[in-house]
Amino acid sequence: MAEDIIRFRDDEPHEEPAVSLDAFLDQSNATAVRVEAGEDARRLIPFLDRLALIEVDFPRFRDGRGYSSARILREAGYKGELRASGDVLVDQMLFMRRCGFDSFAPDAPIDPDVLDAALNRYPYVYQTAADAAVPVWKLRHG
């Protein structure tokens, strides 16, 4: 499984398996948690400083609730690994990165060349997001 994970981080991969949100909230020593579609990621905000990995499930590509979870967690100050897992498609990964995901565990293999092309397709962005990309209007007008 670890070899199937695509990471955009320089730190060591977190080895502890992610526990469910309910299991995490019931214990004090877990450092990895899995947020299922429909679960409220805001419940993790008081614990962000002790989490090394938050995995957000995408049960099918049409389910965009995980994007909101990622944005909420990054805006709350989460700096650890944020992984999208499940039905993650290569054409979604640019937008997932913009929301704050920095690792991926897709159900199906992703060709590295296709991924590189998808992530570099658009040279400019038009809005601020969880990533560090500067919107084109700000580049133009300061």
C-alpha positions as CSV (number, residue, x, y, z in Angstrom):
1,M,0.0,0.0,0.0
2,A,2.8,2.5,0.9
3,E,4.2,2.2,-2.6
4,D,0.8,3.2,-4.1
5,I,0.8,6.5,-2.1
6,I,1.7,9.6,-4.1
7,R,3.2,12.2,-1.7
8,F,4.1,15.9,-2.2
9,R,5.9,16.2,1.1
10,D,9.6,16.1,2.2
11,D,9.1,14.4,5.6
12,E,9.0,10.7,6.2
13,P,5.7,8.9,5.5
14,H,3.6,8.3,8.5
15,E,3.4,4.5,9.2
16,E,0.6,4.4,11.8
17,P,-2.7,3.2,10.3
18,A,-5.5,5.8,10.4
19,V,-8.3,5.1,12.8
20,S,-11.9,6.1,12.3
21,L,-13.0,9.5,13.5
22,D,-15.1,8.1,16.3
23,A,-12.2,5.8,17.5
24,F,-9.8,8.8,17.4
25,L,-12.1,10.9,19.5
26,D,-12.4,8.0,22.1
27,Q,-8.6,7.6,22.6
28,S,-5.7,9.8,23.4
29,N,-2.7,8.3,21.6
30,A,-3.7,8.0,17.9
31,T,-1.8,10.3,15.5
32,A,-3.6,9.3,12.3
33,V,-7.3,9.5,11.6
34,R,-9.6,8.7,8.6
35,V,-12.5,11.0,7.9
36,E,-15.3,9.3,5.9
37,A,-17.5,11.2,3.5
38,G,-20.2,13.1,5.4
39,E,-18.2,13.2,8.7
40,D,-17.5,16.7,10.1
41,A,-13.8,17.4,9.9
42,R,-14.3,20.4,12.3
43,R,-14.4,17.8,15.1
44,L,-10.7,17.4,14.7
45,I,-9.8,21.1,15.1
46,P,-9.0,20.8,18.9
47,F,-6.5,18.0,18.1
48,L,-4.7,19.2,15.0
49,D,-1.4,19.7,16.9
50,R,-1.1,15.9,17.7
51,L,-2.1,14.6,14.3
52,A,0.5,13.5,11.8
53,L,-1.9,12.2,9.1
54,I,-5.5,12.9,8.3
55,E,-6.9,10.7,5.5
56,V,-10.1,11.9,3.8
57,D,-12.1,9.3,2.0
58,F,-13.6,9.9,-1.5
59,P,-16.1,7.0,-1.9
60,R,-16.8,8.0,-5.6
61,F,-15.3,10.8,-7.7
62,R,-18.6,12.7,-7.8
63,D,-18.5,13.2,-4.0
64,G,-16.9,16.5,-3.3
65,R,-17.3,16.7,0.5
66,G,-13.7,15.9,1.0
67,Y,-12.6,19.1,-0.7
68,S,-14.4,21.0,2.0
69,S,-12.9,18.9,4.7
70,A,-9.4,19.7,3.4
71,R,-10.0,23.4,3.2
72,I,-11.5,23.5,6.7
73,L,-8.5,21.6,8.2
74,R,-5.9,23.8,6.4
75,E,-7.6,27.0,7.3
76,A,-7.7,25.8,10.9
77,G,-3.9,25.5,10.8
78,Y,-3.3,21.8,10.1
79,K,0.3,21.4,8.8
80,G,0.5,17.6,8.8
81,E,-0.1,15.2,6.0
82,L,-3.5,15.4,4.4
83,R,-4.3,12.4,2.2
84,A,-7.1,11.9,-0.3
85,S,-8.0,8.3,-0.6
86,G,-10.4,6.2,-2.6
87,D,-11.9,7.1,-6.0
88,V,-9.3,9.8,-6.7
89,L,-8.9,10.6,-10.4
90,V,-5.9,12.3,-12.0
91,D,-7.9,15.2,-13.4
92,Q,-9.1,16.0,-9.8
93,M,-5.7,16.1,-8.2
94,L,-4.8,19.6,-9.2
95,F,-7.9,20.9,-7.5
96,M,-7.3,18.6,-4.5
97,R,-3.8,20.0,-4.2
98,R,-5.2,23.5,-4.2
99,C,-7.6,22.6,-1.4
100,G,-4.7,21.4,0.7
101,F,-4.1,17.7,0.0
102,D,-0.5,16.8,-0.2
103,S,-0.7,13.0,-0.6
104,F,-3.0,10.6,-2.4
105,A,-3.9,7.0,-2.1
106,P,-6.0,6.4,-5.2
107,D,-7.9,3.1,-5.8
108,A,-6.5,2.8,-9.3
109,P,-2.9,3.4,-10.4
110,I,-2.0,6.8,-11.8
111,D,0.6,7.2,-14.5
112,P,3.3,9.6,-13.3
113,D,3.6,11.4,-16.7
114,V,-0.2,11.9,-16.9
115,L,-0.2,13.3,-13.3
116,D,2.7,15.7,-14.1
117,A,0.8,17.0,-17.1
118,A,-2.4,17.4,-15.1
119,L,-0.7,19.3,-12.3
120,N,1.1,21.6,-14.7
121,R,-1.6,22.2,-17.2
122,Y,-2.6,25.7,-16.0
123,P,0.1,28.2,-15.4
124,Y,-2.2,30.6,-13.5
125,V,-4.9,30.4,-10.9
126,Y,-7.8,32.9,-10.4
127,Q,-8.5,32.6,-6.7
128,T,-6.7,32.1,-3.4
129,A,-6.8,28.6,-1.9
130,A,-4.9,26.5,0.6
131,D,-1.9,26.3,-1.6
132,A,0.7,29.1,-2.1
133,A,-0.3,29.9,-5.7
134,V,-0.7,33.6,-6.2
135,P,-3.8,34.5,-8.2
136,V,-3.2,36.0,-11.6
137,W,-5.1,39.2,-10.7
138,K,-2.7,39.8,-7.9
139,L,0.3,39.2,-10.1
140,R,-1.1,41.7,-12.5
141,H,-2.3,44.4,-10.1
142,G,-0.2,43.8,-7.0
